[in-house]
Amino acid sequence: MSMQVTPAGSQHLIAAYKAILRDVLDRRPSGMRQRLAEALGKNRSFITQIANPAYQTPIPAQHVHPIIQICHFSVPERDRFLEAYHRAHPRRLLLLKERERGRRLTLMLPDLGTEQKNHRLDLLLSEFAENVARLIEDN
């Protein structure tokens, strides 16, 4: 796995939002790290790195909103996390703002019997909608 080098001044800013994520994960039921890894299409060691303030590896912008959704951040947790993320990565603000600009559509879906299967279906449909929207915007 490639490690991204960050300027020394931004290491404490990255550590700040990672500490928030770690604290949220620590308060969630066991298995949340594994569910998060599966939902993001990553391995569990990636989750360990992005949730550990000691690692410099920043959280990729495209994972920020899925992490907030999957981990069921409360409104105050979400606000603190996004504020810290924006301080650490001011140029990524535009990418995140673009993602926040969307509108919400609620769908009725079948219950697949397990939280894991339901979550995977939800994520699949969300990613599909994002990809279609991106395709339309590119044209």
Backbone as JSON, one array per atom type, in Angstrom:
{
  "sequence": "MSMQVTPAGSQHLIAAYKAILRDVLDRRPSGMRQRLAEALGKNRSFITQIANPAYQTPIPAQHVHPIIQICHFSVPERDRFLEAYHRAHPRRLLLLKERERGRRLTLMLPDLGTEQKNHRLDLLLSEFAENVARLIEDN",
  "N": [[0.86, -1.17, 0.0], [0.64, 2.18, -0.88], [2.1, 4.9, 0.78], [1.06, 8.13, 1.46], [2.82, 11.11, 1.43], [2.77, 13.82, 3.61], [2.85, 17.35, 4.26], [4.65, 18.47, 7.13], [3.3, 20.35, 8.74], [0.62, 19.81, 8.27], [0.12, 17.39, 9.39], [-0.86, 17.27, 12.05], [-3.37, 18.3, 11.61], [-4.57, 16.38, 10.0], [-4.48, 14.27, 11.81], [-6.35, 15.19, 13.62], [-8.97, 14.93, 12.43], [-8.93, 12.22, 12.01], [-8.86, 11.25, 14.6], [-11.43, 11.87, 15.45], [-12.93, 10.16, 13.77], [-11.91, 7.68, 14.71], [-12.86, 7.74, 17.36], [-15.64, 7.72, 16.91], [-15.9, 5.22, 15.64], [-15.05, 3.58, 17.74], [-17.21, 3.74, 19.42], [-19.17, 2.37, 18.16], [-20.94, -0.71, 17.32], [-19.17, -3.88, 17.51], [-17.53, -5.07, 14.6], [-18.09, -3.0, 12.91], [-15.86, -1.78, 11.68], [-15.1, -3.75, 9.87], [-17.43, -3.88, 8.27], [-17.36, -1.31, 7.22], [-14.98, -1.43, 5.75], [-15.67, -3.36, 3.8], [-17.8, -2.02, 2.54], [-16.49, 0.15, 1.41], [-14.92, -1.12, -0.34], [-12.4, -1.91, 0.42], [-9.57, -3.25, 2.32], [-9.42, -4.4, 5.75], [-7.17, -3.35, 6.98], [-6.8, -0.92, 5.74], [-8.85, 0.59, 6.86], [-7.98, 0.62, 9.48], [-5.69, 2.21, 9.15], [-6.8, 4.68, 8.22], [-8.26, 5.41, 10.4], [-6.51, 5.85, 12.41], [-4.83, 8.2, 14.17], [-2.06, 8.32, 14.28], [-1.04, 7.53, 11.85], [-0.06, 9.04, 8.79], [-1.5, 8.91, 6.45], [-3.95, 10.38, 4.54], [-7.59, 10.55, 4.55], [-9.19, 9.6, 1.64], [-11.03, 11.9, -0.37], [-13.34, 10.96, -1.7], [-14.27, 9.03, -0.01], [-15.24, 10.21, 2.25], [-18.05, 11.06, 2.64], [-19.42, 8.52, 2.33], [-18.28, 7.2, 4.58], [-19.27, 8.74, 6.72], [-21.98, 8.19, 6.43], [-22.15, 5.34, 6.57], [-21.09, 4.8, 9.1], [-22.93, 5.97, 10.67], [-22.79, 8.67, 11.73], [-23.53, 11.09, 14.21], [-25.26, 14.26, 14.05], [-23.69, 16.34, 15.34], [-21.19, 14.97, 15.45], [-20.69, 14.56, 12.72], [-20.52, 17.24, 11.82], [-18.27, 18.19, 13.27], [-16.31, 16.44, 12.3], [-16.31, 17.0, 9.49], [-15.6, 19.7, 9.54], [-13.0, 19.55, 10.63], [-11.82, 17.99, 8.65], [-11.99, 19.7, 6.43], [-10.32, 21.75, 7.32], [-7.88, 20.43, 7.27], [-7.64, 19.72, 4.6], [-8.08, 21.95, 2.56], [-8.33, 22.32, -0.24], [-9.73, 20.16, -1.09], [-12.23, 20.73, -0.46], [-13.91, 21.72, -2.47], [-14.49, 19.42, -4.03], [-15.89, 17.9, -2.13], [-18.03, 19.63, -1.63], [-19.32, 19.56, -4.1], [-20.32, 16.97, -4.02], [-22.09, 17.25, -1.91], [-24.02, 18.77, -3.01], [-26.02, 17.39, -4.15], [-29.35, 15.95, -4.5], [-31.85, 14.3, -2.54], [-33.28, 11.08, -2.87], [-35.72, 8.83, -1.96], [-36.06, 5.36, -1.75], [-38.09, 2.42, -1.8], [-37.07, -0.66, -0.78], [-36.53, -4.22, -0.98], [-36.26, -6.19, 2.03], [-33.35, -7.82, 2.65], [-32.75, -9.64, 4.55], [-30.4, -9.62, 6.14], [-28.4, -7.24, 7.91], [-25.98, -6.68, 6.72], [-26.28, -7.52, 4.0], [-28.39, -5.82, 3.23], [-27.17, -3.34, 3.57], [-25.1, -3.49, 1.68], [-26.58, -3.57, -0.7], [-27.8, -1.03, -0.55], [-25.51, 0.61, -0.72], [-24.54, -0.15, -3.24], [-26.64, 0.77, -4.94], [-26.5, 3.52, -4.36], [-23.91, 4.16, -5.29], [-24.27, 3.51, -7.98], [-26.19, 5.45, -8.73], [-24.65, 7.78, -8.33], [-22.62, 7.38, -10.25], [-24.11, 7.37, -12.65], [-25.11, 9.99, -12.56], [-22.7, 11.41, -12.71], [-21.88, 10.66, -15.25], [-23.9, 11.85, -16.82], [-23.45, 14.56, -16.18], [-20.94, 14.91, -17.33], [-21.5, 14.97, -20.02]],
  "CA": [[0.0, 0.0, 0.0], [1.5, 3.37, -0.95], [1.86, 5.89, 1.82], [1.11, 9.48, 0.95], [3.61, 11.99, 2.29], [2.08, 15.09, 3.83], [3.69, 18.33, 4.93], [4.67, 18.32, 8.6], [2.3, 21.23, 9.33], [-0.75, 19.31, 8.13], [-0.02, 16.1, 10.08], [-1.75, 17.39, 13.22], [-4.73, 18.54, 11.11], [-5.07, 15.07, 9.59], [-4.68, 13.5, 13.05], [-7.55, 15.69, 14.3], [-10.2, 14.3, 11.93], [-8.82, 10.78, 12.21], [-9.23, 10.99, 16.0], [-12.9, 11.89, 15.5], [-13.38, 8.9, 13.17], [-11.57, 6.59, 15.63], [-13.79, 7.8, 18.5], [-16.95, 7.27, 16.43], [-15.82, 3.77, 15.44], [-14.94, 2.92, 19.05], [-18.53, 3.74, 20.07], [-20.1, 1.58, 17.34], [-20.86, -2.15, 17.61], [-18.05, -4.59, 16.89], [-17.84, -5.42, 13.22], [-18.28, -1.8, 12.1], [-14.67, -1.57, 10.84], [-15.18, -4.71, 8.75], [-18.51, -3.44, 7.38], [-16.87, -0.12, 6.53], [-14.0, -1.9, 4.76], [-16.4, -4.0, 2.7], [-18.59, -1.02, 1.83], [-15.58, 1.0, 0.64], [-14.15, -1.97, -1.24], [-11.01, -1.9, 0.91], [-9.35, -4.26, 3.35], [-9.56, -3.87, 7.11], [-5.98, -2.58, 7.35], [-7.04, 0.44, 5.25], [-9.69, 1.25, 7.87], [-7.08, 0.85, 10.62], [-4.84, 3.36, 8.82], [-7.52, 5.96, 8.13], [-8.85, 5.73, 11.72], [-5.44, 5.96, 13.4], [-4.18, 9.52, 14.05], [-0.6, 8.19, 14.17], [-0.71, 7.36, 10.44], [-0.21, 10.27, 8.02], [-2.33, 8.69, 5.28], [-5.24, 11.08, 4.64], [-8.77, 9.86, 4.06], [-9.55, 10.12, 0.31], [-12.26, 12.7, -0.36], [-14.51, 10.2, -2.15], [-14.73, 8.14, 1.06], [-15.72, 10.99, 3.4], [-19.5, 10.95, 2.85], [-19.79, 7.15, 2.66], [-17.87, 6.9, 5.96], [-20.24, 9.4, 7.6], [-23.26, 7.49, 6.31], [-22.02, 3.95, 7.02], [-20.82, 4.78, 10.54], [-24.06, 6.63, 11.35], [-22.34, 9.82, 12.52], [-24.57, 12.01, 14.67], [-25.06, 15.58, 13.42], [-22.49, 17.01, 15.88], [-20.0, 14.23, 15.02], [-20.5, 14.87, 11.31], [-20.07, 18.62, 11.69], [-16.89, 18.27, 13.78], [-15.46, 15.7, 11.38], [-16.18, 17.75, 8.23], [-14.83, 20.93, 9.82], [-11.6, 19.15, 10.78], [-11.37, 17.53, 7.33], [-11.83, 20.9, 5.6], [-9.11, 22.45, 7.78], [-6.7, 19.66, 6.84], [-7.59, 19.61, 3.13], [-8.94, 23.0, 2.04], [-8.57, 22.19, -1.68], [-10.7, 19.08, -1.31], [-13.53, 21.28, -0.11], [-14.74, 21.82, -3.68], [-14.96, 18.09, -4.37], [-16.92, 17.52, -1.17], [-19.2, 20.5, -1.84], [-20.02, 19.03, -5.27], [-21.06, 15.78, -3.6], [-23.15, 17.68, -1.01], [-24.96, 19.54, -3.79], [-27.05, 16.51, -4.68], [-30.68, 15.91, -3.88], [-32.1, 12.99, -1.96], [-34.4, 10.3, -3.35], [-35.94, 7.69, -1.09], [-36.59, 4.2, -2.45], [-38.51, 1.27, -0.99], [-36.32, -1.82, -1.24], [-36.83, -5.42, -0.18], [-35.34, -6.52, 3.12], [-32.62, -9.0, 2.21], [-32.6, -10.58, 5.66], [-29.31, -9.29, 7.05], [-27.96, -5.84, 7.83], [-24.86, -6.61, 5.77], [-26.81, -7.57, 2.63], [-29.14, -4.59, 3.0], [-26.21, -2.24, 3.43], [-24.4, -3.64, 0.39], [-27.53, -3.15, -1.74], [-27.91, 0.42, -0.45], [-24.29, 1.2, -1.24], [-24.51, -0.41, -4.68], [-27.56, 1.69, -5.59], [-25.96, 4.87, -4.21], [-22.78, 4.3, -6.22], [-24.84, 3.5, -9.32], [-26.79, 6.77, -8.97], [-23.55, 8.74, -8.47], [-21.96, 7.15, -11.54], [-25.0, 7.85, -13.71], [-25.13, 11.47, -12.49], [-21.41, 11.87, -13.21], [-21.93, 10.47, -16.7], [-24.77, 12.88, -17.39], [-22.79, 15.86, -16.02], [-19.81, 14.97, -18.25], [-21.97, 15.21, -21.39]],
  "C": [[0.9, 1.23, 0.0], [1.1, 4.36, 0.13], [1.99, 7.27, 1.19], [1.86, 10.35, 1.93], [2.87, 13.32, 2.4], [3.03, 16.06, 4.5], [3.56, 18.22, 6.44], [3.58, 19.15, 9.26], [0.89, 20.68, 9.26], [-0.95, 17.98, 8.87], [-0.96, 16.19, 11.28], [-3.19, 17.66, 12.78], [-5.37, 17.23, 10.65], [-5.38, 14.23, 10.83], [-5.97, 13.92, 13.74], [-8.82, 15.01, 13.76], [-10.14, 12.78, 12.06], [-9.19, 10.4, 13.64], [-10.75, 10.98, 16.15], [-13.45, 10.59, 14.93], [-13.12, 7.73, 14.12], [-12.56, 6.56, 16.8], [-15.19, 7.33, 18.11], [-16.94, 5.75, 16.28], [-15.76, 3.02, 16.77], [-16.28, 2.84, 19.77], [-19.57, 2.94, 19.28], [-19.95, 0.1, 17.69], [-19.64, -2.78, 16.93], [-18.48, -5.02, 15.49], [-18.0, -4.2, 12.32], [-17.09, -1.56, 11.18], [-14.7, -2.5, 9.63], [-16.27, -4.3, 7.77], [-18.07, -2.23, 6.57], [-15.88, -0.52, 5.43], [-14.7, -2.5, 3.55], [-17.16, -2.98, 1.87], [-17.72, -0.13, 0.95], [-14.77, 0.2, -0.37], [-12.67, -2.01, -0.87], [-10.83, -3.05, 1.9], [-9.35, -3.58, 4.73], [-8.35, -3.04, 7.53], [-6.08, -1.13, 6.85], [-7.85, 1.23, 6.29], [-8.85, 1.55, 9.1], [-6.22, 2.08, 10.36], [-5.61, 4.67, 8.83], [-8.16, 6.35, 9.46], [-7.78, 5.89, 12.79], [-4.71, 7.29, 13.2], [-2.66, 9.43, 13.91], [-0.15, 8.01, 12.72], [-0.98, 8.66, 9.69], [-1.2, 10.14, 6.87], [-3.67, 9.4, 5.43], [-6.39, 10.2, 4.15], [-9.09, 10.45, 2.68], [-10.92, 10.8, 0.34], [-13.49, 11.89, -0.75], [-15.05, 9.27, -1.07], [-15.38, 8.9, 2.22], [-17.22, 10.8, 3.64], [-19.96, 9.51, 3.07], [-19.42, 6.76, 4.09], [-18.89, 7.48, 6.94], [-21.56, 8.64, 7.61], [-23.18, 6.09, 6.92], [-21.86, 3.87, 8.54], [-21.91, 5.47, 11.35], [-23.59, 7.74, 12.28], [-23.56, 10.6, 12.99], [-24.31, 13.35, 13.98], [-23.84, 16.3, 14.01], [-21.19, 16.31, 15.47], [-19.67, 14.57, 13.56], [-19.94, 16.27, 11.12], [-18.62, 18.79, 12.14], [-15.92, 17.6, 12.8], [-15.23, 16.49, 10.08], [-15.38, 19.03, 8.43], [-13.34, 20.61, 9.93], [-11.03, 18.7, 9.43], [-11.09, 18.73, 6.42], [-10.59, 21.7, 6.01], [-7.86, 21.75, 7.27], [-6.53, 19.67, 5.33], [-8.47, 20.68, 2.48], [-9.24, 22.87, 0.54], [-9.56, 21.09, -2.0], [-12.12, 19.54, -1.0], [-14.45, 21.33, -1.32], [-15.31, 20.46, -4.08], [-16.08, 17.66, -3.43], [-18.19, 18.36, -1.35], [-20.01, 20.01, -3.04], [-20.88, 17.83, -4.87], [-22.24, 16.17, -2.71], [-24.28, 18.38, -1.76], [-26.13, 18.69, -4.28], [-28.39, 16.64, -3.97], [-30.94, 14.48, -3.44], [-33.36, 12.38, -2.58], [-34.53, 9.08, -2.45], [-36.6, 6.57, -1.88], [-37.05, 3.16, -1.45], [-37.84, 0.05, -1.59], [-36.72, -3.03, -0.42], [-35.82, -5.58, 0.94], [-34.68, -7.83, 2.74], [-32.27, -9.96, 3.35], [-31.45, -10.3, 6.62], [-28.92, -7.83, 6.84], [-26.87, -5.69, 6.79], [-25.36, -6.61, 4.33], [-27.57, -6.3, 2.3], [-28.2, -3.42, 2.76], [-25.49, -2.31, 2.09], [-25.3, -3.22, -0.76], [-27.67, -1.63, -1.74], [-26.7, 1.1, -1.06], [-24.19, 1.02, -2.76], [-25.41, 0.56, -5.43], [-27.09, 3.13, -5.49], [-24.82, 5.12, -5.19], [-23.27, 4.34, -7.65], [-25.41, 4.88, -9.67], [-25.71, 7.84, -9.15], [-22.86, 8.61, -9.82], [-22.82, 7.63, -12.7], [-25.02, 9.37, -13.73], [-23.83, 12.03, -13.04], [-21.35, 11.76, -14.72], [-22.74, 11.56, -17.39], [-24.1, 14.25, -17.31], [-21.63, 16.01, -17.01], [-20.24, 15.28, -19.67], [-22.45, 16.58, -21.59]]
}
